[in-house]
Amino acid sequence: MSKYICTLPLKVRDYECDIQGVVNNSVYQNYLEHARHEFLESIGSNFKKLHEEGIDAMVSRIEIDYKTSLTSGDEFEVRLNIEREGLKLVFNEDIYRTSDNKLCAKGKVFVICLVNGRLSKGEVFDELFGEYLV
């Protein structure tokens, strides 16, 4: 991905690793979700506030390609970009180890929007993310 709109630095905690000493595959989804939430906060909104307004963004599918394992103590960045595919928002999120800028995982998160419980295009996100949408 050539242009990232948000970069979130994080560090692997011991309890996120499995018996082989690498970050458990399921933990990568937590990293990706945390980056999406922090991005939304950085532009002045959050999912709780949107929910209270009847707007719910929900993950409909996630694709993750694991490239290089992170291990305990590794510092890394989740780098994010957003695009729209019809009704869905697509968050392209890449995880890079800071020490060598090595790509560790590529995530593609597909998100739908419900407004008052009904499927919607989620125009509120076009307004919120307008300048960031690819």
N, C-alpha and C positions, 0 to 999 in steps of 0.2 A: 504494500500500500504506500502510495507516494506522499500523502498528506494526512496527518493525524490532527484531529481537533482537540484532543484531550490526552494527556499522559498522566498516569497515576503511579507513583513509586510505591512499592511495597517490599516486604521482606518475609521470607519463608520462616514459619514457626515450626519448632520440633514436632509438635503434635499433628501437623499436616502431612507428615511423612509416613509411608507404610513400612512394612518389615524389610523391604529392600533398600530403605534409606532415601527413597525419592518421594516427591510430592504425589499423593494419591490422585488418580485421574479425576475423581469427583471434586476435588478441591479447586481445580482450575475453573469450574463453573462458578464457585464462590468468588474467585478473583474477578472474573468477567462481570458478574452481577454487581460487585462492589464498585467497579469502575463506572458502570452505567449510572448507578445511584449517585456517585460523587460528581459525575458530569452534570446530571440534572441539578444537583445542589449548586454547582458552580455557575449555572446560568439563572439562578434565582427561583428554582421550583423544587418540589420533591414529590415522591409518590404518595405520601400520606395526604398532603394538601390536595393533590389531584383526585385521590379517592374520595375525599370529603366533598368534592365538587361533582362526583358521579362519573369520573373518568378513570378507567383502569387499563393500564398497559399490561399485557400478559404475554409471556413467552409461548410461542406456538411450536418452535423447533430450534434446536441448537446443533450445530455441527462443530466439532473440535478436531483438528489435526494436531497430534502430539509430535513434536519434532525433536526436542532435547529436554531431558528431565531436569527439573529444578531439585535442589537438595537443601537440607536444613541450613539456614543462615544466608542462603542466596538472596541478594537484592535483585529486584526486577522491576520492570515497568509494564503496565497494561496500557497500550496505545489504541485509541479508538477513533472510528469514523462512522458516519451514518449515511445511509441511502434509503430511498423509498422504492419499493417494488409493489405497485398497485396499492392494496389496502395495508400492506405490511411495511413496517420500518425494519431495516436490516442494520444491525450494529456489527460492524467488522472490527474485531478486537484481536490484536496481536500481543503476545507476551514475550518480552525480550529480557534476557539476563543482563544485568547492568555491567558486570565485570568484563564481558567480552562482546556485548551487543549481539549475542547469539539468539536466534529465534527459537523459542521453546514451545509455543503453541499458537495456532491460528484458530480463532473462533469466529463463527458467523451465527448471530443470534437473531432469529426472526420474531418480531413482536407485533401482535394485533392490539387493537384498541376497542374497548367496550365503553359506550357512553350510556349511563343509566341502564346497564345490563344488555345493551344491544350492540351488535357489531357495527363499527363505524370506521370511516377512514381515519378518524382521529385528527381532524383539522387543527386541534389545539397543539399537536406536536409539529405540524407544519409551521405554526406561528412561533413556537418555542425554539425549534431547530432550524428555522428558515435559512439563516445565514450559514448553517453547518451542513445542510443536506447536499450530498454529491449529486 
